[in-house]
Amino acid sequence: MNHYNRILVTISFLIGLSYYTVAQMSGSKQILWTTDWSPNGKLIAVGGNIDALKIYKEKNPTSYRSFPIKNTITRIKWHPSKNMIAVGTQQSADKSCIIDLDSNKKTVLNGVSHEGARGVDWNYSGDFLAVADNDGQIAIFDVHGQLVRTCQHENTKGITAIAWHPQKNIFITVGDKIRIFDINGTLLNTIKHRQEDVLLLSVVWHKSGDLFVTGDYGHDDTKTLLQYWNEKGILIRSIDLSKGEFRNMTWNKKGDKLATASDALRIWDKDGNLIAEGQSEDYLWGVSWHKKGKKIITSSLEQRIILWNDKAERIITLE
């Protein structure tokens, strides 16, 4: 994103416009917003402003299947054990949905804001799916796509990401602040992550549940921050090494390496120390580990899909 667009995003945030409006600034650009690796490691899903959910075979990778979805897929999340994918959308006539790859069945998730959603995540058991939308609402569905309940922030500002605890039915949302809820929608904690009003973009729990990590947007006067927090929401460490916003992040299965997507692919340890860095020609938006922890897939602003090894060394690039 260029200097002018970053200023516009900051202004929009400060005057309280919806995050949906902010997202529209990149709506005309064909961005690969999100990617995720299947639990068995054989398939890779990629979505963005390309009017389709694309599925690739892990080997090479080569194109395998495609599901038409108009305009923007903001987030995809593979079920932890089943061959199905949860899909978040915005600026689209196609609503957020669950796609079952075995039956080709598409289940629309009714109850999500018509403005769309950017936060999508399955709970640790795969029994519940949470979709956090651009009106500040969280809708919880069962595995069949039936609405279980909804809960609302204290305001209607959009939610940019959501993450379930790895062993408990509580989850974190991020946007203007960090908020922790239980599955019944009870707000457990609200955290202002820094003094400045800076939009948060990503959040992920560590596999142990002992800590979580957030990434924000930053702007010209305030650096982008990667922040480590303990389970109670107490700040452990803030890191300002990135030159770009943290769009997405993910732990490997072992939990000893965190991969972040921003101006570069960066790999960190559990304490926030930088282990490896892989340079990119453009901004990285999506990131996911292979189940064996030896490979990483990223998607980018300029429609590049890049396969990396666990040392952030590039293996192959698909334009």
C-alpha positions in Angstrom: 0.0 0.0 0.0 1.5 3.4 -1.0 2.1 6.4 1.2 -1.2 8.2 0.2 -3.4 5.2 0.9 -1.8 4.6 4.4 -2.7 8.2 5.3 -6.3 7.7 4.2 -6.6 4.6 6.3 -5.3 6.4 9.3 -7.7 9.3 8.8 -10.6 7.0 8.4 -9.8 5.1 11.6 -9.4 8.3 13.7 -12.7 9.8 12.6 -14.5 6.6 13.4 -15.5 5.3 9.9 -16.3 1.6 9.6 -13.5 -0.8 8.7 -15.6 -1.9 5.8 -15.1 1.5 4.2 -11.3 1.3 4.9 -11.2 -2.1 3.2 -12.9 -0.6 0.1 -9.7 1.3 -0.7 -8.1 -1.9 -1.9 -11.4 -3.3 -3.3 -10.4 -2.6 -6.9 -7.1 -4.2 -6.6 -6.7 -8.0 -7.1 -5.1 -9.0 -3.8 -4.7 -12.5 -2.5 -5.9 -11.7 1.0 -5.7 -15.1 2.7 -4.3 -18.6 2.5 -4.5 -21.8 4.6 -3.0 -25.3 4.4 -5.3 -28.3 4.8 -4.9 -30.3 8.1 -3.5 -33.3 6.1 -1.0 -31.0 4.3 -2.1 -32.1 0.8 -4.0 -29.0 -0.3 -3.6 -25.2 -0.1 -6.6 -22.8 -0.2 -6.2 -19.2 -1.5 -8.7 -16.4 -1.6 -8.8 -12.7 -2.4 -10.3 -10.2 -4.9 -10.2 -12.8 -7.7 -13.9 -14.0 -7.8 -13.0 -17.5 -6.6 -11.7 -19.7 -3.9 -8.7 -21.5 -5.4 -7.5 -24.9 -4.2 -4.0 -26.1 -5.1 -2.2 -29.4 -4.6 0.6 -29.1 -2.2 3.1 -30.8 -4.5 4.7 -28.1 -6.8 2.0 -26.5 -6.1 -0.5 -27.0 -9.0 -4.0 -25.9 -9.5 -6.6 -28.4 -8.4 -10.1 -26.9 -7.9 -11.9 -23.6 -7.9 -15.2 -22.4 -6.3 -16.7 -19.2 -7.7 -17.2 -16.5 -5.0 -17.7 -12.9 -6.2 -15.2 -10.1 -5.3 -13.4 -10.3 -2.0 -12.7 -13.3 0.2 -11.2 -11.8 3.3 -10.4 -14.9 5.3 -10.4 -18.7 4.9 -9.9 -21.3 7.6 -9.7 -25.0 7.1 -11.6 -27.1 9.6 -9.2 -28.8 12.1 -10.1 -32.3 11.0 -12.7 -32.3 8.2 -12.3 -31.5 4.6 -14.2 -28.2 4.7 -13.3 -24.6 4.6 -14.9 -21.6 6.3 -14.9 -18.5 4.0 -15.3 -14.9 5.1 -16.4 -12.4 2.4 -17.0 -8.6 2.0 -18.0 -6.4 -0.9 -19.6 -9.5 -2.3 -23.0 -10.8 -3.3 -21.8 -14.1 -2.0 -22.2 -14.3 1.8 -19.7 -15.9 4.2 -20.0 -19.7 4.0 -18.7 -23.2 4.7 -17.6 -25.2 1.7 -17.4 -29.0 2.0 -14.9 -30.3 -0.5 -16.1 -33.9 -0.2 -19.7 -33.2 -1.1 -19.2 -29.8 -2.9 -21.9 -28.4 -0.6 -21.8 -24.7 0.1 -23.6 -23.6 3.3 -24.4 -19.9 3.6 -23.8 -18.5 7.1 -26.9 -16.4 7.8 -26.6 -13.9 10.6 -23.3 -12.2 9.4 -23.5 -8.5 8.6 -24.4 -7.6 5.0 -21.2 -5.4 5.2 -19.2 -8.6 5.3 -16.7 -10.1 7.7 -12.9 -10.3 8.1 -12.5 -12.6 11.2 -13.1 -16.3 10.8 -11.9 -19.2 13.1 -12.9 -22.7 14.2 -12.6 -23.5 17.9 -10.1 -26.1 19.1 -12.5 -29.1 18.7 -14.0 -27.9 15.4 -17.5 -27.9 16.9 -18.0 -24.2 16.6 -17.1 -21.6 14.0 -16.9 -17.9 14.9 -17.3 -15.2 12.3 -16.5 -11.6 13.3 -18.0 -9.0 11.0 -17.7 -5.4 10.0 -20.5 -4.2 12.3 -18.7 -5.4 15.4 -20.7 -8.6 15.8 -19.5 -12.1 16.4 -21.7 -14.9 15.1 -21.1 -18.4 16.4 -22.2 -21.4 14.2 -22.1 -25.1 14.6 -20.2 -27.4 12.2 -23.3 -27.6 10.0 -23.5 -23.8 9.6 -26.5 -23.3 11.9 -26.4 -20.1 14.0 -25.9 -20.8 17.7 -25.7 -17.3 19.0 -24.4 -13.8 18.4 -22.6 -11.3 20.6 -21.8 -7.6 20.1 -19.0 -5.3 20.9 -19.9 -2.2 22.9 -19.6 -0.3 19.6 -20.2 -1.1 16.0 -16.6 -0.7 14.8 -15.6 -3.6 12.6 -13.6 -6.6 13.7 -10.5 -7.4 11.7 -9.5 -10.8 13.2 -10.6 -13.5 15.7 -8.8 -16.4 17.4 -10.1 -19.1 19.6 -8.1 -20.3 22.6 -6.4 -23.7 21.8 -8.0 -25.6 24.7 -10.9 -23.4 26.0 -14.0 -22.0 24.5 -12.9 -18.4 24.8 -11.8 -16.2 21.9 -10.0 -12.9 21.2 -11.2 -10.2 18.7 -9.1 -7.3 17.4 -9.9 -4.1 15.7 -9.8 -0.8 17.6 -8.9 -2.8 20.8 -8.2 -6.3 22.0 -11.2 -8.0 23.5 -11.6 -11.4 25.1 -15.0 -13.2 25.2 -16.3 -16.5 26.4 -18.5 -18.7 24.1 -21.6 -17.2 25.7 -20.6 -13.8 24.5 -19.6 -12.5 27.9 -16.9 -9.8 27.6 -14.0 -10.9 29.9 -11.4 -8.3 29.1 -10.8 -5.2 27.0 -7.2 -4.0 26.3 -6.0 -0.9 24.6 -2.8 -2.2 23.0 -1.0 1.1 22.7 -1.4 4.8 23.6 -2.0 5.8 19.9 -5.2 5.0 18.1 -3.8 2.3 15.7 -5.9 -0.4 14.0 -5.1 -4.0 15.0 -5.1 -6.4 12.0 -4.2 -9.9 13.3 -4.2 -12.1 16.4 -3.2 -15.7 17.2 -3.0 -17.8 20.3 0.1 -19.8 21.0 -0.5 -23.6 21.0 0.0 -23.8 24.8 -2.6 -21.2 25.5 -0.1 -19.4 27.7 0.2 -16.4 25.4 -1.2 -14.7 22.3 0.3 -12.4 19.7 -1.2 -9.3 18.0 -0.1 -7.3 15.0 -1.2 -3.8 14.1 -1.3 -1.4 11.2 0.9 1.4 12.3 1.3 4.6 10.3 3.9 7.2 9.4 4.2 8.6 12.9 3.8 5.4 14.9 5.7 2.2 14.0 3.9 -1.1 13.3 4.0 -3.3 16.4 4.1 -7.1 16.9 3.1 -7.6 20.5 3.3 -10.7 22.8 0.7 -10.9 25.7 0.2 -13.5 28.4 -3.1 -15.3 28.8 -4.4 -12.6 31.1 -3.7 -9.9 28.6 -0.6 -8.4 30.2 1.9 -7.2 27.7 5.1 -9.2 27.6 7.0 -7.6 24.6 6.5 -5.1 21.8 8.6 -5.4 18.6 8.9 -2.7 15.9 11.2 -4.3 13.4 8.6 -4.5 10.6 8.3 -1.8 7.9 4.8 -2.9 7.0 1.5 -3.8 8.8 1.0 -7.4 10.1 -1.8 -8.7 8.0 -1.7 -12.3 9.2 0.3 -14.6 11.4 0.4 -18.3 12.3 2.3 -20.7 14.7 3.8 -24.0 13.4 2.3 -27.2 14.9 5.2 -27.5 17.4 4.7 -24.0 18.6 8.3 -22.9 18.5 8.0 -20.7 15.4 5.6 -17.9 14.5 5.4 -16.8 10.9 4.2 -13.2 10.1 3.1 -11.7 6.9 4.0 -8.0 6.3 6.6 -6.3 4.1 8.6 -9.6 4.5 8.1 -13.1 5.7 9.5 -13.2 9.3 9.8 -16.1 11.6 10.0 -15.5 15.4 10.4 -17.8 18.4 8.1 -18.0 21.4 9.9 -15.2 23.2 9.6 -12.8 20.2 13.2 -13.1 18.9 13.6 -12.9 15.1 14.8 -16.2 13.7 14.7 -15.7 10.0 13.5 -13.2 7.4 12.6 -13.7 3.7 12.3 -10.6 1.5 9.3 -10.0 -0.7 8.8 -7.8 -3.8 5.4 -6.7 -2.4 3.3 -6.8 0.8 2.4 -10.3 2.1 -1.2 -10.7 3.2 -1.8 -14.4 3.9 0.4 -17.0 5.6 0.1 -20.6 6.7 2.4 -23.4 7.8 2.5 -27.0 6.5 1.5 -29.5 9.2 5.1 -30.9 9.4 6.5 -27.4 10.0 9.0 -27.5 7.1 7.2 -25.2 4.6 5.2 -22.0 4.6 2.8 -20.6 2.0 2.2 -16.9 1.6 -0.2 -14.9 -0.6 0.4 -11.2 -1.5 -0.8 -7.8 -2.6 0.3 -8.5 -6.2 -1.3 -12.0 -6.5 1.9 -13.9 -5.8 1.8 -17.3 -4.1 5.2 -18.1 -2.6 6.3 -21.4 -1.1 9.1 -21.0 1.5 11.1 -23.3 3.7 11.2 -23.0 7.5 14.3 -20.7 7.2 12.3 -18.2 5.2 14.1 -19.2 2.0 12.0 -19.1 -1.2 11.3 -22.4 -2.9 8.9 -21.4 -5.7 6.8 -18.4 -6.7 3.5 -18.6 -8.6 2.6 -15.3 -10.4 
